[in-house]
């Protein structure tokens, strides 16, 4: 009886060919439409579009583990910064109502920021541990120190507002005399620290490997700064509408909209997450609310109701801006396409050579 030897590996029927399933030969997958040559002559590329996937379906860049608590923290930090600038403006112009509204809102927003930051860290002692070292190259370290210093200044400034209600004699009487000038200096100190508090979170985002956060680093701080100004102006339009709050509203909205346009359209493919899906909807709504708030601040000079509605619109727009930027970055990290394509484009522009980094060693 003669035996039949199996076909060699790699030949059809062996079960080991690259395009075969273990049970036998299978046809190679082809696009519908036939052969690789057109009927009229000439070759037609049969290479399918790239399907950007990673090992085991995992993202190439690990998405941020932050929750929406951080998006709220972005807003409250900006609100605290903008409100302290509003208070300094009221202090400089002698507008007591504006000063009180700005100082109390700054202190309240700062308390909310501290709560959400500690909640994200998990334990309060982790916040204290970060104060043991001041590391200028770390946005998180600098942000923790900014938050702490700003909190001390804003707290003293807000405490000064209770001075008129203290008795004239004794220790409390001394506090009644000392608090106003100390509070005035603290209020200006908080205003000096406010720009750093408003923008350090943008630097922190841009310092990550998240593609659409890292790419927009030139404009994201300006976007956050404008949003902080607009939210502070919103408080002023609600509590004490006047020329300082209206000017601040227009300036903040202009900065936020200009920088936001760059973020959404100035970085090619990496701007795409900010214009599509849920992040795109959030940022479009934020833009509409910000424009409406700025227009309302200008045309509502004689109407307290219109001014208040404009303030609410600016605050809502600032909230949506922070959530839109947060979710846009998360989406870019989850999709491998936003990691692979920009890297390939960078290599192509460099002629296939390494763009940076040391030479390989053997």
Phi, psi and omega in degrees: 000128181269145179258150179257121180280146180291153178296150181295154180300141179093348177265156180303136178096348181282341184082359183244005178293150184300328183258015180255151170275160181304334183275000180146180184289145176229159179281145176292140180294132179231153173291148175295133180135351170102216193283179182273006179238133178292154179295326182276006181101156179092153182272151176235128182294131179254012180285120180288162176299145182295134176254106188281100177232161179235177183303128177057023178073013180274148176296150177291316175260129180293122180298154179301143178273358181294147175261185179291352173301325179290324176297321177294320178299322177301317182291312184294325176296316177295322178296319178298317180295313180296323180291325178292325175293322176298316180297319178296323176296318177295323179294318182290328182264000180076020179268097186296320182297319179293320180296314181296315180298317181293316182293316181291322178293321179299317180293318179295316179294325178295319177299319178295320179299315180297320180298311183290328177292314179294323177298321179290323179292332177102320181221141180299328183293339177294326176296318179293324178299327182289343178274356180287335182228140172251111185245103184301333181276357181252113177301325180293318178296313179295324178295321179296318178292320177300315180298319181291312180294317178298320181298319177297315181293315181294325179294317178295319180298318179291323179297330180296340181287344179270356183304317181298342182265000180275154178293164184278342188242164177078198181297319179293329176294322176296319178297326179296327180278326186276324188300316183303309180292324177294319178296325178296315178295320180294323179297317177291326177297318177298322179295326178294322181279345186301315180301321177295319179294324182288333189247348185295331178292329175294319177295321179297315177298314184292340181277358178271175177270004179295119191306309187279351169273316182295324185290327188264022185302330180291332188250339184298319177300322178292322178298316179291323178296315178297320178296322178295316178299316181296320180292319176298319177296325177300320177298316180296320180292332178280315188272318185209074182296134180190184184299316180301316181293322181292317178296320179295323179296314181294316180296314180297316180296319181296316180294315181297316182292319180294312179292323179297323177296320177296317180298320185278338187227355188259005185231032174058229184298327183284352171274345185303318180299339180275353183241357182236161175063205182296317177302319179298319178296318180296316183287328175293318177296320178298319180296317179298315181294321180294316178297316179298319179295319179294318178295317178298325178296327181280313186275348183263029183300326184258005182235117178292326180292313180297320179297317179295319178296323177296320178297317178298320180297319179294320179295316179295320178297322179294320177300312183293328177299313182295318179293322180295316178295318180299310184289329177297317177295317179299318180297321181293330178284331182282336182259114182301337182302324183283352173262316187285310187298311179299326177294318178295319179297321178296320178292321179296320179294329180273008178075025179085359179270164176296135181286320181204172176107161182289158178289147181293146179250152180242000000 
